[in-house]
Amino acid sequence: MEKDLRRCVGCRQIRPKSDFWRIVRLYPSGAVQLDTGQGRAAYLCPQASCLKAARHKNRLGRALKATIPDGLYAQLDERLTGLGKSLSELGDDFS
């Protein structure tokens, strides 16, 4: 079995950790940030559909047991735009 496998909170697919974005609830402050830090983490595929599901169904918030700030979703959407993808392609605006 492969090492470092993780599950996307959006689509629930299991893949290597390097294929995902990491969202972290820092310990002990409880602040939520991207990529680095020590604490509870959730993983998300770099796809608009996964980001949409994670936000609409509050999957990130439940996985991290924390309130996710809107600014974090904006940062993730900017990353998607940098990859040539966006939530606006799906037709739903979750701003």
C-alpha positions in Angstrom: 0.0 0.0 0.0 1.2 3.5 -0.9 2.3 5.9 1.8 0.9 9.4 2.4 -2.6 8.8 0.9 -5.3 11.3 1.7 -9.0 11.8 0.9 -10.5 14.9 -0.7 -13.3 16.4 1.4 -15.1 17.5 -1.8 -15.1 14.4 -4.0 -14.0 11.8 -1.4 -11.3 10.3 -3.8 -8.2 8.9 -2.2 -4.9 10.0 -3.8 -1.3 10.9 -2.8 -1.0 13.8 -0.4 0.9 15.8 -3.1 -2.1 15.9 -5.4 -4.1 18.0 -2.9 -4.3 21.5 -1.3 -3.9 21.3 2.5 -6.1 23.4 4.7 -5.0 23.5 8.4 -6.7 24.5 11.7 -3.7 25.6 13.7 -3.1 24.4 17.2 -3.7 26.0 19.7 -5.0 29.2 18.1 -7.7 27.6 16.0 -6.9 29.9 13.1 -7.5 28.3 9.6 -4.9 28.8 6.9 -3.6 27.1 3.7 -0.6 24.8 3.2 1.5 25.0 6.3 1.1 24.7 10.0 0.7 22.1 12.7 -2.8 21.0 13.7 -5.9 19.3 12.2 -5.8 19.3 8.4 -8.2 18.6 5.5 -7.3 18.0 1.9 -9.0 19.3 -1.2 -8.5 18.5 -4.9 -7.5 21.5 -7.1 -10.9 21.4 -8.9 -13.8 23.8 -9.0 -16.3 21.0 -8.3 -14.5 19.9 -5.2 -14.3 23.5 -3.9 -18.0 24.0 -4.6 -19.0 20.9 -2.7 -16.6 21.7 0.2 -18.2 25.1 0.6 -21.8 24.4 -0.2 -22.0 21.4 2.1 -19.6 22.9 4.7 -17.4 19.8 4.4 -14.2 21.8 5.2 -15.8 23.2 8.4 -16.9 19.8 9.5 -13.6 18.2 8.8 -11.6 20.9 10.6 -14.2 21.3 13.3 -14.0 25.1 12.8 -15.7 28.0 11.1 -14.0 28.6 7.7 -13.6 32.3 6.9 -14.9 33.5 3.5 -11.4 34.9 2.7 -10.0 31.3 2.7 -12.6 30.3 0.0 -11.6 33.4 -2.0 -7.9 32.4 -1.8 -8.8 28.9 -3.0 -10.8 30.4 -5.9 -7.9 32.6 -6.8 -5.7 29.5 -7.0 -8.2 27.8 -9.3 -8.2 30.9 -11.5 -4.5 30.7 -11.7 -4.9 27.1 -12.9 -7.4 28.2 -15.5 -10.4 27.0 -13.6 -13.0 28.9 -11.5 -16.2 28.4 -9.6 -17.9 30.7 -12.1 -17.5 28.0 -14.7 -20.0 25.9 -12.7 -22.6 28.6 -12.8 -23.0 29.1 -9.0 -21.8 32.1 -7.1 -21.1 31.4 -3.5 -19.6 34.8 -2.6 
